[in-house]
Amino acid sequence: MATFRNRHGKWQARVTRKGLTPVSRSFLTLQDAERWARQIESDMDKGAYTNTVLAERTIFKELIQRYMREVTPSMRGAEADLIRLKAICRKSICQLNMVALTPSKIAEYRDERLIEVTAGTVIRELCYFSSIINHARREWGINITNPVTLVRKPATPKGRNRTLNESEKALLLNSLIPTRNNRKSPWMYSLIEFALETAMRRGEMIALLWVNVDLEKRIAFLPTSKNGESRLVPLSTTAVDILKKLPHSVDGKVFPINDFTIAAAFKRATKRSGIDNFHFHDLSHTAITNMAEKVPNVLELSAITGHKTLSMLKRYTHFKAEDLAKKLG
């Protein structure tokens, strides 16, 4: 049933149906109010009506902030995700209500960001958008179609194949040596050495505890790794020597240093060393490439690195055609 009343010079239409939440909207003219009410009643009769009142009253920024409070803290990588989501909240798109957040608005955001950042970053941000909106639809009663699913994603960038050569390795490590006259982190030198020796990821090394390290058996236990499963990392004699030289921190961590301190220190080190286009994750790439020469069996190599599929591992291994030709005889 639809009712109409004039309030402060505007016509308010209100539609009520048994079993459904009443819905209302104001219009400048009675004719517009009646037309809207007829459409709503028709949709209700067909079972096609979706109540978007809450979606209209909620701006995207509010959803992101709620997601940051209630969902993100329980996820792996929460610290980095929170920083990225806070940055996204400052974008103008986050001021739109959830009905106004249309596929065209998402596409505009995508195109603007592609001018500023890499395709990989844009893909990650759109994944954030999609996850937050899907959660809001399932858990918070936001009745909208996920607009991200209707938008073309940027082409996935090719995997990096940058590795560190021996001269670059020497320059990088030399730039990280702490002295009395500088403020360099006392942990970074050993962290980089350890990464190059074990192929462990940054998050894995940060989370590594002394109670999970067995120097006699030469293994390190990771309760949770990037692929979501626990694994044992075999340690070379060089890796064991690196660990033996480290002091033990009171919190039990092997490397008591946080993610963003590492990122900042690594960026300064590569700049001082004059090493271009080299990311922290490329240390793992370098380590796996070096390991592949010592451990040619790909199954054994995957057990060391923790890669679930050989196709993923293939990105990190590079065999020279001339070397393979020699093996063919």
N, C-alpha and C positions, 0 to 999 in steps of 0.2 A: 504494500500500500504506500502511495506517495502523498505527502502533505507539503503544503507551501505556506510560507509566511513572510511578510515584509519586515525586515529589520534594518533600521538605520539607512533606508533608501535602497537596500538590496534585497533580492528575493532568495530565500533559503529553501532549497528542496531537500526533503528527508524521505528516504525510502526504507521501509521496514518489512522484513519477512521473517516468519517463524523459523527458528534454527540458524538464522544468520545475524551477524552484527549489523545494527542500523548504520546507514551511510548517509552523509549529508554534504551539500556543497552550496555555495552562494553564487548568485548571478546578478547581472545588472538588470535583466528583464525577466518577466514572468515566462515569456515564450521560451527563452533559453533554459530556464529552470525546468519547465515541463518537458522539453525535448530531451534533456539529460536524464530526467527521471524515467521517461519511457524507455530509453536505451538501457538503463540499469535494470529495470524490471524485465525487459526482454532477455537480457543476458542471464538474469537469475532464473527465468523460466527455462532457458535452454541448458542451464547448469554450466554456463561459460563465464559466469561472473567471478572476478578475482578482486578481493578487497585490497586496494592499494593505499588506503588511508595512512597506515603506519609507514609505508615506504615513502609517501609524500612528505611526511613529517620528519623523516630521518635523513640527514645529510651523510654523504659517504664518509666524511672525516669521523663522524661519531661511530660508525661501524668499525672503522680501522682502529680507533682508540679502544673500543670495547674488546675487539679481537686481541689487541696488544695486552690488555689486562687479564683476560680470561683464558686465552688459548695459547698465545705465543710462549709464555713462560714455561710451559710443559713440553715444549718441543726442543729437539736437539738444534744447536746453533741459534738459540734464542737471543743471545746477546747481539749477534750481528743482525739478526732479523729485526730486532727492536729499533736499532739505529736506522736501518733502511726504511722501515715503516714510518718512523718519525719524520724522515726527510720527505717521504711521499705525502704525508699529511700537509706539508707546506705548499703543495701544488694546487693550482686553481680548480682542477677537476674535483678535488675533494670537497669543495663547497657546494656541489650539486646535490639535490635530493635524489633518492634512489629511483624515482620515476624518470627524472631528467637525465639520469646516467644511461644514455642510450648507446647503441653500438656506434653511431656516428661520433659521439663524444669520445668514446674509447679510441676510435680510429684516429681522431684528431690528436689525442694525447700521444698515441703511438708514433705518429709522424713527427710531432714536435720533439719528442725524446730521441728519435733516431738521429736528429741533427746534433744533439748534445752528447749522447752516449752510444756505446756499442749495441749491436743487435742482441747480444747475449744479456746485457743489462735490461733492455726493454722486455725481452722474453720473460726474464725473472720477475719484473714488476707486474706484467700482465698475469703471471701465475699467482702472485700475491693477490691481485684483484679478484681473480676467479675463486681462489680458496676462501677468501673473506666473504664474498657474496654467496657462495654455496653454503657456507656455514650459517650465515644470517638467514638464508631461506629455510634450512633444515631446523635450526635451533631457536631462532629469534622471531619467526613469523613475518619476515619481510617477503611479501608476495610479488616477486618480479621474476622475469626470465633473466638468466645470467647473460648480460650483454656481451661479455668477453668471448663467449662461445661462438658468437656470430661475426667476430672480427678476425681478419687474416693476421696470423702471427708473422713477424719477420723471419726470414730464412735463418735456420740454425747455423751459426758460424762454424767453420771447420775447426777441428781440434788443433790446439797449438802443438808444434813440434820443436820448440826452442829448447835447446840443452846448453849446459855450461861446459865450455872447454877447460882444459887444465890451467891455462894462463888466466882465464877469467875467474876460475875457482880460487887461485892464489890471490888475485887482486881483491876479491870479495872477502875472503877470510882475513886478509891483512887489514882491511878497512874496519873490521869488527873487533880487533884486539883492544881490550880495555887497558888503560894506563892510569896513573895517578893524575895526569894532567887533562884527561877527558872524562866525559860523562856517559860513555858508552855502557850499555847493559852488560853486566858480567856473564849473562846467560846466552847472549845471541851467538857468540862464536861457536860454543858447544852445540847449540841448537841446530845451526846450519850444518856443522860437521855431521851431526847425528842424522839429519834429514837426508843428506847425501849418501850416507852409509846404509840406511834402513829403508828408504823410500816411504817412511811414515808421513802422513799428512799433518798439517799444522794443528788441527783440532785434536788429533790422536796424541801428538806429543805434549800438548798443553794438559791433556787429561791424564797422562801417564803418571802412575803413582809408584813409589819405591816398593810398596808391598806387592805389587804385581810384576816386579822385575826379579828374575832369578839369574844372577851373574854366573853361577856354576853351570847351570844347564844352558845358559846363553839364550834365554827366551824372555820376551815381554808379553804380558797378557793384557789385551784390550777388551774390557767388558762390552763396549759398544764401539763399533767402527762406522765408517761412512755408509757401508751397505746395510747397516742395521743389525749386524750379527757380531758376536764376540769372535776374537781370533787370537792366535798366538803368533808373535812376530819373532822369527829366528834372528839372533844377533851375531854379527861377525866378530872376530877378535878385535878389530878396530873399534866397532861400536861398543864393545864391552870396555875397552880402554878409555873411551870417551866418558862413559858413565862412572868409571872408577875414580876419575879425576874431579867429578862434580861434588860439591858440598851438599849435605842433606838439609833441605828447608824444613821449618817447623810444621808446615801444613802437609808434609808428606808428598808433595809434588816433585817430580824429577826436574821439571822446568817451571819454576814459580813465576811465570810471566804471562800477561794476558794477550789476547788476540790482537788488540789494536796497538799495543806497545810494540809487538812483533812487526806488524804491518808498517808502522812509522819508522822503526829502526831499520827494517829491510830496505825501505824506499830510500832512506838517507845513505845506506851503505852502497846500494847500486849506483846512486848518483855520484858519490865520492869515488867509486871505482871506475866510473865511465862505462858501465855495462848497460847497454841499451836494450829495451824490449825484453826484459827478463822479470818474470813474476815469481812470487814465492812458490806457487804450485809447480813451477818449472823445475824446482829442486827435485821433486818426486819423479818428474819426467826424466831428468838427468840420471837419477839413481837407478831407475828401472832399466834405462837404456844400457847403463854400465853393467847391471846385474845380468842382463840378457846374454852378455858375452861369457859370463862365468856359469850361468845356469841356462843352457839352450833349451832344456825341456820346458815347454810353455806351461804345462800343468803344474810343475814344481814352482815355476816363477809366479803363477797365479796364487799358489798357496802362500808364498812369501808376501806378495803385495796386497792380497785380499780382494782381488778383482773377481767378481762372480762369473763373468762371461769372458771368453777369449776375444770376442770382438772388441770389448772395451780395452783389454790389455794390448791389443794390436796397435792402438793409438800411441802407446808409449814405447814400443819396440821398433827399432829401425835396423834392418839388415842390409848391408851393402850387396848389390847384385854381384860384384866381382868375388866377394867372399863365398856367396852361395854357389857360384859357378865352380869354384875350386872344390867344393864338397861333392859336386856332381861328377867330378873326375873327367 
